[in-house]
Amino acid sequence: MRRMVRLAAQVLWAQVLWAQILRAQVLRAQVLRAQVLRAQVLRAQVLRAQVLRAQVLGQILGQVMLIGTGAAALAAEAPSSLASLVARKEVMASELARQVAFCSARHDTNHPAFHGCIDWHSAVHGVWALTAYERATGDRQYAPLVASILTADGLRREREHLRQAPQFEMPYGRAWFLRLAIDHHLLTGSNDLAPFADEVALSLRDYYRQRPIDRFSGAYDSASWALINLIDYARHRKLKDLQAETAGWIKQSFGTVEKCPYKAERGEFMAICTNQAALVARVLDRDDYAKWLDAFIALNGLPVPIADPAGAHEFGLNFSRAWGLWDMYAKSGRADIVDAYAAHFHRGFTPPSNWSGSYGEVGHWVAQFGMFALQPLFGPKLGR
């Protein structure tokens, strides 16, 4: 009897255990089905996001970009070399701005306003770069720093210094101040810098009235860089007489195509040949510029990025070539030029030690050059 009871209990226990196993298998199957369903939903969301990203990127590339002349770039079918930069532009701008803010906040000199970044012109284009960054991204984290630099008293004293020292930062640093004034006004709507900048513009005008323009001048004496900023500022401020006079100089001094050896730029930070082409893009209509550019490239080709900079200044050369190449592309729409732009920007940006390395050699200035080369990718409303 006891044996039968034990046997019945064992049978009952086995039935209970089997029922638990069956329930566990059913539950496991339900969990697996739910996981599969979630995976399918997630995959569909990822695919939709990829399609949307491609559509947005296509719209961005289809509209890319205008230069200061207002000429449209033909980028409806932009090459993949540009697409990768457009996709990463905010991240790269943020990384560059972080380095710029570091040097701009320093007190490396005794200048009343522009006292960071080792020297006056680097301090000016440091403030410009932070201003341009905020315009491009809407990120205001550096706005208090910029405001602490651009005080009324500091600017008044800087303005007085430039009046008393007419050759100070002529033409290079003064050209950068005009660029700062343009972007500061576009960002804030304020004309706080306009009286100072107008004086700087007229000082540059007088400087070139008194001497022949050397189209092959480079580095701190670069006429092409100075005139790029002078004509852009004149247009921004609607100073018609200054604009007409500057345009006349450009056509006279740069309107004919000449041999421009890229090797002449080596060892320095400022592009010569691509800045010439960018400058001419501002004063010729599209058809005339296409002829000029065809002749320029037939004679000179396009530059090849600097792979191994020979000195500290050369770490900026890829970026300064890139901004001229962009303006050439924006006016012409030529794919070979935008490929060259992308190649130069990549080489300048990577590795980050190119612009964030030794403070005395590159860390106080190269990131600002990178910001100017990157700025057009944000379009005419947010960049240039």
C-alpha positions in Angstrom: 0.0 0.0 0.0 2.7 2.4 1.0 4.6 1.5 -2.2 1.5 2.4 -4.3 1.2 5.7 -2.5 4.8 6.5 -3.2 4.4 5.5 -6.8 1.3 7.7 -7.2 3.2 10.6 -5.6 6.1 10.2 -8.0 3.7 10.1 -10.9 2.0 13.3 -9.7 5.4 15.0 -9.2 6.5 14.0 -12.7 3.3 15.4 -14.1 3.8 18.7 -12.3 7.5 18.9 -13.4 6.5 18.2 -17.0 3.9 20.9 -16.9 6.5 23.4 -15.6 8.8 22.4 -18.4 6.1 22.9 -21.0 5.2 26.3 -19.5 8.9 27.3 -19.6 9.2 26.3 -23.2 6.1 28.2 -24.1 7.4 31.3 -22.2 10.8 30.9 -23.9 9.1 30.8 -27.3 7.1 33.9 -26.5 10.2 35.7 -25.4 12.0 34.7 -28.6 9.1 35.9 -30.7 9.1 39.2 -28.9 12.8 39.6 -29.4 12.5 38.9 -33.1 9.7 41.4 -33.4 11.6 44.0 -31.6 14.7 43.4 -33.8 12.5 43.7 -36.9 11.0 47.0 -35.6 14.5 48.3 -34.7 15.9 47.3 -38.1 13.0 49.1 -39.8 13.7 52.2 -37.7 17.4 52.1 -38.6 16.6 51.7 -42.3 14.2 54.6 -42.1 16.8 56.7 -40.3 19.4 55.8 -42.9 17.0 56.8 -45.7 16.2 60.1 -43.9 19.8 60.8 -43.4 20.6 60.2 -47.0 17.7 62.5 -48.0 18.9 65.3 -45.7 22.5 64.9 -46.8 21.4 65.0 -50.4 19.5 68.3 -49.7 22.5 69.8 -48.0 24.8 68.8 -50.8 22.3 69.9 -53.3 22.4 73.4 -51.9 26.1 73.6 -51.1 27.2 76.5 -50.9 27.7 80.2 -51.7 30.9 82.2 -51.4 30.9 85.9 -50.5 30.2 86.9 -54.1 26.8 85.2 -54.0 27.6 82.8 -56.7 26.0 79.3 -56.3 28.1 76.2 -56.2 26.9 73.5 -58.5 26.8 70.7 -55.9 23.6 68.9 -56.7 25.6 65.7 -57.3 28.5 66.4 -54.9 31.2 63.7 -54.7 31.6 61.4 -51.7 34.8 63.2 -50.7 32.6 66.2 -49.6 29.8 64.1 -48.1 32.0 62.7 -45.4 33.0 66.3 -44.3 29.5 67.5 -44.3 28.4 64.6 -42.2 31.1 65.4 -39.6 31.2 69.2 -39.7 29.7 69.9 -36.3 32.0 67.5 -34.5 35.1 68.9 -36.3 34.0 72.5 -35.6 33.5 71.7 -31.9 37.0 70.2 -31.7 38.6 73.1 -33.4 36.7 75.6 -31.2 37.8 74.0 -28.0 41.4 74.6 -29.0 40.7 78.1 -30.1 39.0 78.9 -26.8 42.0 77.7 -24.9 44.4 80.1 -26.6 41.9 83.0 -26.8 41.4 83.0 -23.0 45.1 83.4 -22.3 46.9 86.6 -21.5 50.0 86.1 -23.7 50.5 89.8 -24.5 49.7 93.2 -23.0 47.2 94.1 -25.7 44.0 95.4 -24.1 41.6 93.2 -26.0 43.4 90.8 -28.3 45.8 89.4 -25.7 45.6 85.6 -26.2 47.1 83.2 -28.8 50.7 84.6 -28.5 50.3 87.5 -30.9 47.8 90.1 -32.0 46.7 88.6 -35.3 46.3 85.1 -33.9 44.2 86.6 -31.1 42.0 88.4 -33.6 41.4 85.3 -35.7 40.9 83.4 -32.5 37.9 85.6 -31.6 36.8 85.4 -35.2 36.8 81.6 -35.1 34.7 81.5 -31.9 32.3 83.9 -33.4 32.1 81.9 -36.6 31.6 78.7 -34.6 28.6 80.1 -32.8 27.1 81.3 -36.0 27.5 77.9 -37.6 26.3 75.7 -34.8 24.3 77.9 -32.4 26.5 76.7 -29.6 26.8 79.7 -27.2 29.3 78.2 -24.7 32.0 80.6 -25.8 29.9 83.7 -26.0 30.9 84.9 -22.5 34.6 84.5 -23.5 34.1 86.5 -26.7 32.2 89.2 -24.7 34.9 89.5 -22.2 37.4 90.2 -25.0 35.3 92.6 -27.1 34.7 95.1 -24.4 34.1 98.8 -25.3 37.2 100.0 -23.5 39.4 97.3 -24.9 38.3 98.0 -28.4 38.7 101.7 -27.9 42.3 101.2 -26.8 43.1 98.8 -29.7 41.6 101.2 -32.1 43.8 104.0 -30.8 46.9 101.8 -31.0 46.3 101.1 -34.7 45.8 104.8 -35.4 49.1 105.6 -33.7 51.0 102.7 -35.4 49.8 102.7 -39.0 52.1 99.8 -40.0 51.1 97.6 -37.2 49.7 94.3 -38.5 49.5 95.7 -42.0 48.1 94.1 -44.0 47.7 90.6 -42.5 46.2 91.1 -39.0 44.1 94.0 -40.2 42.5 91.8 -42.8 41.6 89.3 -40.1 39.9 92.1 -38.1 37.7 92.8 -41.1 36.7 89.1 -41.2 35.9 89.3 -37.5 33.7 92.4 -38.0 31.8 90.6 -40.8 30.9 87.5 -38.8 30.3 89.4 -35.6 27.7 91.6 -37.3 26.1 88.5 -39.0 25.9 86.8 -35.6 24.8 89.6 -33.4 23.3 92.2 -35.7 25.4 94.7 -33.7 27.4 97.5 -35.3 29.7 97.7 -32.3 32.8 96.8 -34.4 31.8 98.8 -37.5 33.5 102.2 -36.7 36.7 100.4 -35.8 36.5 98.1 -38.8 35.7 101.0 -41.2 38.9 102.7 -40.1 40.8 99.4 -40.7 39.3 99.0 -44.1 40.3 102.5 -45.1 43.8 102.0 -43.8 44.1 98.9 -46.0 42.8 101.0 -49.0 45.4 103.7 -48.3 48.1 101.1 -48.0 47.4 99.7 -51.5 47.0 103.1 -53.0 50.6 103.8 -52.1 52.3 100.8 -53.5 52.0 98.3 -56.4 50.2 95.1 -55.6 52.4 92.0 -55.7 50.2 89.1 -56.7 52.9 86.7 -55.5 53.3 88.1 -52.1 52.7 85.6 -49.3 52.7 85.0 -45.6 52.1 88.2 -43.6 52.4 90.4 -46.7 49.8 88.5 -48.8 48.0 90.9 -51.0 45.5 88.3 -52.2 44.4 87.5 -48.6 44.1 91.2 -47.7 42.1 92.0 -50.7 39.8 89.0 -50.2 38.8 90.4 -46.9 38.7 94.0 -48.0 36.3 93.4 -50.9 34.1 91.1 -48.7 34.0 93.7 -46.0 33.1 96.5 -48.5 30.3 94.4 -49.9 29.0 93.5 -46.4 29.0 97.1 -45.4 27.7 98.3 -48.8 30.7 100.6 -49.2 30.2 101.0 -53.0 33.2 103.2 -53.6 35.6 101.0 -51.7 34.1 97.9 -53.4 34.6 99.4 -56.8 38.2 100.5 -56.2 39.1 97.1 -54.7 37.5 95.2 -57.6 39.5 97.4 -60.0 42.8 96.5 -58.3 41.9 92.8 -58.4 41.1 92.8 -62.1 44.2 94.8 -62.9 46.6 92.8 -60.8 45.1 89.3 -60.9 42.9 89.3 -64.0 45.5 87.8 -66.3 46.5 84.2 -65.8 50.1 83.6 -64.9 52.3 80.7 -63.8 52.1 80.2 -60.1 54.4 77.5 -58.8 52.9 75.8 -55.7 56.4 75.1 -54.4 56.8 78.9 -53.8 54.3 78.5 -51.0 56.4 75.8 -49.2 57.7 76.8 -45.8 54.9 79.2 -45.1 51.3 79.2 -43.9 49.5 81.2 -46.5 48.4 79.9 -49.9 49.3 82.1 -52.8 48.0 80.5 -55.9 44.6 79.3 -54.7 44.1 82.6 -52.9 44.7 84.4 -56.3 42.0 82.2 -57.8 39.6 82.8 -54.9 40.1 86.5 -55.2 39.4 86.6 -59.0 36.2 84.5 -58.3 34.9 87.6 -56.5 35.0 90.0 -59.4 34.3 87.9 -62.6 30.9 86.6 -63.7 30.5 82.8 -63.9 31.3 82.5 -67.6 34.3 84.7 -67.6 35.6 83.0 -64.4 35.2 79.5 -66.0 37.5 80.7 -68.8 40.0 82.2 -66.4 40.0 79.1 -64.2 40.4 76.7 -67.1 43.5 78.6 -68.2 44.8 78.8 -64.6 44.5 75.0 -64.1 45.8 74.2 -67.5 48.9 76.3 -66.6 49.3 75.4 -62.9 47.3 72.3 -62.2 45.8 71.8 -58.7 47.9 71.6 -55.6 48.7 68.3 -53.8 48.2 68.3 -50.0 51.3 68.7 -47.8 51.8 65.2 -46.3 54.9 66.0 -44.2 55.1 69.7 -43.1 58.7 70.9 -43.1 58.1 73.5 -40.4 55.5 74.9 -38.0 54.1 77.3 -40.6 53.4 74.6 -43.1 50.9 73.0 -40.7 48.5 75.8 -41.8 49.1 75.6 -45.5 46.7 72.7 -46.2 43.9 74.7 -44.6 44.7 78.0 -46.4 44.8 76.2 -49.7 41.5 74.5 -48.8 39.6 77.8 -48.3 40.8 79.0 -51.7 39.9 75.7 -53.3 36.4 76.0 -51.9 35.9 79.4 -53.4 37.1 78.1 -56.8 34.7 75.2 -56.5 31.8 77.4 -55.4 32.1 79.6 -58.5 32.8 76.7 -60.9 31.2 73.5 -59.6 34.2 71.5 -60.8 34.4 68.1 -59.1 38.2 68.0 -59.4 38.5 71.1 -57.3 36.1 70.0 -54.6 38.1 66.7 -54.4 41.3 68.8 -53.9 39.5 70.8 -51.2 38.5 67.7 -49.3 41.9 66.2 -49.6 43.6 69.3 -48.2 41.1 69.7 -45.4 41.5 66.0 -44.4 45.3 66.3 -44.4 45.1 69.5 -42.4 42.7 68.2 -39.8 44.3 64.8 -39.3 46.0 64.1 -37.0 44.7 66.5 -34.4 48.2 67.3 -33.3 48.4 69.4 -36.6 46.4 72.0 -34.8 46.4 71.1 -31.1 50.1 70.2 -30.7 52.9 72.5 -29.5 51.3 75.7 -28.3 54.1 77.8 -29.5 54.3 76.2 -33.0 50.7 75.2 -33.9 48.4 75.3 -31.0 47.8 79.0 -30.9 46.8 79.5 -34.6 46.2 76.5 -36.9 42.8 75.6 -35.5 41.5 79.1 -36.6 42.7 78.3 -40.1 40.8 75.0 -39.9 37.6 76.8 -38.9 37.9 79.2 -41.9 38.4 76.2 -44.2 35.4 74.4 -42.7 33.0 77.3 -42.5 31.6 77.1 -46.0 30.1 73.6 -45.3 27.6 75.3 -43.0 26.1 77.1 -46.0 25.6 80.8 -46.8 23.3 81.6 -43.9 25.4 80.0 -41.2 28.8 80.0 -42.8 30.0 81.8 -45.9 
